[in-house]
Amino acid sequence: MHFYYIDEAGCNGRDLDNPESPIFVLGSLIVSDEKWNTTNGKFAEVISDYFEVVPGNFELHTEQLLSPDGEDPFEGHDRERRNGLANQLLDLLIEKSHHTAYFAIDKRTLADNIPPDIAIKDYLDFSAPYLISFDYLLSLFEWYTKVKLGQSARAMIILDEKEEFQAEIRSVVKYQKYEVPASRRLKWIVEFSYPVSSHSNPMVQLADLISYLIKKYLEIENGYRDEYPPDVKNIFRDFYSKIDQRLIRRQILRYDERVRANSYYEFLDATKSLPSRFWKSRDY
């Protein structure tokens, strides 16, 4: 069994004109069942090593960890030390050979490209970045489980509850499992679940780390954070590079080659957010 942990960053519902969050990211950490226990133990070890005494009911929120001066359990902590914790956790993903995935949307571009109708996605609200990204990731995860993990593999998706979209998330899942053409129905993703709490599930906290770091770097790459000094931009590039190493796919998965699917893929291509072609060597 493989677990796909999902969390988001930059979510403002259907508000596509929020200057604080111009990029939306739905990110995922992919963990196999045999690696879950060791990763959980190592996560606890890294957190314990960072704090002399781990705060009660501690939960990693990357926005608190990497805010300019640190917030809540990280308030007043040296920035270099906090960056070090983020790097240790990213190194854990690489060490344990976990994979990552994400879909990111530039909200400004989405606002200019909301389609009136796309036949193969008539169940989907194209004004909500979360729903667009969730629907796409379902198809990506189905493909990855079937094609890359093997015919006997099965997967479960675990996502933090998103009350605003709860009913629509269920509708998207229902359509993809039962109401789309049989060739595109979800078969290898066998279950969907919500964690009892993200506090008790380090994997959801790591998905939060992945999503937040992707969001910040894409904002830098797409010209929304030009005021950041070069050293900060380079730090976030280094974070992103570690996530990029473990991505299951970088280009849009075109799982439906029918003519009437073209408008859907054209829409995804127009609204997705990616780093520039030469992001690895760019001089900030």
N, C-alpha and C positions, 0 to 999 in steps of 0.2 A: 504494500500500500504506500502511495505517495501522498503527502499533504501539501496543499497549495495555500499558504497563509497570505491573506490579502489585507492591505491597509492603504489609506489614501493620504495625500498631502495637497493643500491648496483648494480644498472643497468649500465652495460658497453657494451650494445648491445650484440654482439656475442663474445666479448673478454672474454675468460674463464681463463685468466692467469694474472689477475690484483691483485697485492698483497694488494692494499688498500681496495679492495672489494671482498674478497674470497667467501662471501655468498650473494646470491640474495634472496630478500623477496618481495613477492607481498601480501600486507596485506589489510584488509578490516574492516571497521566499519559498522555495520548493525543498522539502525535506522528506527523505525516505524513512519508513518506520524503524529500520534497523539503526539509523543514525540519530534518532530523536533523543534518546536518553543521554548519549555522550555529549551532544550539543547542548542540551539543557544543563547538564552538569558543568560544562565548560563556561557557559554563559554566567552561571552563578559564581563560578570561581573568578572570572574577570571582574564582575561587579564587586565581589567581596574584596579583591585586591585593590580596587580603586578607593573604596571607602574604608576607613579604619573600623567604623561600625556602620553597617548598611542601615539606612533609615527604615523605620517601620513602614510596612506596606509599600515598599519601594516599587516604582514602576518607571521604566525608561521611557521618557518622552524626549525625542531628539530635539524638538524645538526648545525645550528647557536646557538641554545639554549644550547646544550650540548658539544660544542667544548671545549677544555681545558680552554680557557680564555674567552669564549663567543665571538660571532661575530655580527657585525652590530648592531641591537637594543639591543643586550645582551652583547656587548663588555665591558669587565671590571667588569661585575656583579659577585658578590660572587657566587662560585659554589654551595654552599649549598642552596642559595636562588633560583638558576636556577633549581636545582633538585626538590626543593619544588614546583615550578610551574608545572613541569612535573608530579609530584605526584598528584597535585590538579586536573589536567586534566584527569589523569587516574581514580582518585576517582569519577570524574563526570560520567564516563562511567559506573562504578559500581553502583553509586547512581541512575542513570536513567535506569539501567538494560538493557543497550545496549549490543549486542553481537559482537564478533570479529571472524575473520577467517584469515588464511594465508596459503600460500604454500611457502616453502623456499628450495633453491637448493644450494648444495655445488658445486661450479663451477669446482673445481679440479676433483671431482668425476664424474661430468657430462662429462667433457672432456674425461674421461676414459671409459665412458659407452654410448656414442652416438650410437644409434642403426642404422643399415643400413635400416631397414624397419619394421614398425609395422602396420599390415593390418588394424586394426580398427582406426588408426590415420594417414592414408596416406596423409591427408591434412596438417599435422603439421610439422613445422621445429624444429627438436629436437636439433639444435645447439643454440637456443635462449632461455635462461631461462625465459624471460618475457612471451613468447608465450606458453611455456609448462605450466607455472603457471596459466596464464589466462585461458587457455583451461580447466585445471583441476578445477579451482575455479568456472567456469560456471556450471559444472556438480554438484559440491558441493552445490552451491547456489540453483540450481533447486531442488535438493533433499531436502534441508533444508526448502525451501518455501513450497513444496508439502507435505512433511512428517511431519515436525515439526510445521509449521504455519497453516496448514489446507487447504482443497480443495478450499476454497474461496479466499485464499490469493493470491496476485500477487506482483511482485517485479520489481524494476527498478535498473539497474546498472549504476553508475555514476563514471567515471574514468577520471583522469587527461589526457590530450592529450599527446600521446607518438608518436611524429612525425615519428621517425625512423621505428615504427612498425604499423603505421596507416592502411595501406592497408592490412597487414596481420591480424590485429585485426578484421577488417571487414570480412575478409575471414573466420576466425575461427568462428565468430558469424553466418555467413551465413551457414556454414557447420552444426553447431550444431542446428540451427533453421529449416533447410530445407533438408539437404542432408544426415544426418546420419539416421540409421534405425528409424522408427517411434517411437519405444518404448523409444528411448534415445533423442528425440528432445526436445528442450527447449519449454515449454508451460506455465510454471508459471512465468518465467522471460519474461515480455511483452515488455520491452523497454530498450534501451541503450541511454545514454546521456553523454555529456561532460559539465562540469561547465563553465559558462561564464568566470570565473577566480577563481583560488583557493583562491585568496585574498577575494573574496566575499562569499566564502563558507567554513565556519569553519569546516564542517564535513570532507571535503577533507584534511584540515590541521590536523585534529585528525587522519585521516587515515595515514598521513605522520608520525605522532608521533608513532603510533602503528608499522608501518613497520620499522622505524629507530631503535626503541628500541628492537624489535625482532632481527633484523640483528646484532646489537652490542652484544646481549647476546649469540646468536648462534655462533658468532665468538669467544667469550670467551669459550663457552662450547666445541667447536670443535678444540681448541688448536691454534687458530690464534692470540690470544691476551695474550699470556703467560706473556708478559712484564707488563701488567696492575697490579697494586698493589691489594692486597686482598680486601681492602675497596671499590675500584672502581668496582671490580667484583661483590661484594655483592650488591652494589647499582643497577647495571644493572639486577641482579637476582631479586631484589625486584620489579623493573619496570616490568620485564617479568612476574612475578608471578601474578600481577594484570591483565595483559592481558590474561594470561592463565585461570584465573577464569571465563572469559566470552567467551572462545572459543566454537564454535558450534560443533567442532569435532577435535580430536587429531590424530586419525589413518586415513590412506588412505581409502577413500570411494570407495568400489569396486562395482560399479553400474552395471557392465556387467560381468556375470559369465561364459560367453562362453570360451571354451578352447583357442581360438585365442586371447582372451583379456589378457591371462596370461602374455605374454611378456611385455605388456604395464604396468601392475602393478608391475612386477619385475623391470622394468626400473624406475618407480616412487620410489619404495622402495630403490633402489640402489643409487639414486641421491638426494633424499630429505634430508633436514637438520633438525634435532630435537635436543633438549637438551638431555643429558645423562639420563639414567633411574633414577638415584638418585640425580638429579639436585637440588631438594629442600633442601636436607640435606648435600650436598657436602661441604667439608671443603676446602676453598680456602686459 
